[in-house]
Amino acid sequence: MANALLAPVRSALPAPEAAVLVLPGGTDFSYRRFSPLQGSAVRMYPFTASIQARFGPRVRVRQAQYRVYGWNGAQASPMPYARAALDRLANSYPDVPVIVIGHSMGGRIAAHLGADPRVTGILALAPWWQFADWQYIRDGVRVRAIHGDADTVTRAPRTRKGIAELAARGFDAEFVSIPGGGHPMLDHVGLWQRQALDFVANTLGDRP
């Protein structure tokens, strides 16, 4: 009886026009258990919340969690959990374009997920692209990278180089510099947020 009562509510929800997977950052080497309350996760909640609030039922937004905090070399510890999160989101909303938004290590994860044909857009926020991770992104994915020029944790010039290489290969790829922007994205908060909202809006065909 409960299922019968809930069915009309579920069927009344419109199908989303896009799905968004938000990927927090981490660190190079660490087996500390990932917590949804740690700083790297908390700094992404405003992005998750603002996207859902701005676009409502037109999008479905999920923020991923990993098992441990570090990338850990060849183990690439977050990748199985990020791929599982992508699978859950894509399977829940099949045939819907998936946008991946990642900060720092999350930007590295996003580039690796960019090989998946379900991913149509990547927004990399101060990405950790130390190892030319942009080369994993398949042709046809729209890519925007945003990096503060005062970032001392990840390297804005390397991000700019990656975007230039993608553009040279024919990608719709854009680099956005934030003057004075640092790695934690605690400065120019409105600009970081607006870039994310504009990126999703572009996918939906809206004016920024």
Summary of the structure (lengths in Angstrom):
residues: 208
radius of gyration: 16.8
end to end distance: 44.4
largest distance: 59.3
contacts: 703
relative contact order: 0.15
helix: 42%
strand: 20%
